[in-house]
Amino acid sequence: MADVFKALADPTRRIILDELAERDGQTLFELCGRLLMVHGLSSSRQAISQHLELLEAAGLIDSRREGRYKFHHINTTPLESIFERWLNKPGTAGTEGRGENDENPPDKRVR
C-alpha cells in the first residue's frame, strides 16, 4: 500500500490519473499532448514515461500493447482497498454523533 501512497504523492501523477479517468486508454503521445494543452505541463516524454512506470508498479494503471502503441488504462482496485480500510466503516468521516436528537446538526455545529 505504501507504493500507492508514494504514487499519489506526486501532483503530476495525480493529473495523469485524472486524465486517464476522463479519457481511458491513452498512449504516451496522447497523454503528453493533453498534459501540455489542458494542464500546461511541459514535461518530457521520458519524464511522463517514468511517471507511468511508477503508476503501473503501484497497480494504479494497466497497459496493453498493440503493435507499436502502448495504451494506458486506470485501475482503481488499489484505491478501493484504501477506501474499504479507512472510509467505508460505520462511524468514520465524521458520521458519529449525528443522530436525530443531535443538538448541533452537521450544518449548524458550533465551531
Sequence and secondary structure as in RCSB ss.txt:
>XXXX:A:sequence
MADVFKALADPTRRIILDELAERDGQTLFELCGRLLMVHGLSSSRQAISQHLELLEAAGLIDSRREGRYKFHHIN
TTPLESIFERWLNKPGTAGTEGRGENDENPPDKRVR
>XXXX:A:secstr
 HHHHHHHHSHHHHHHHHHHHHS SB HHHHHHHHHHHH     HHHHHHHHHHHHHTTSEEEEEETTEEEEEE 
 HHHHHHIIIIISSTT TT TT  TT SS GGG   
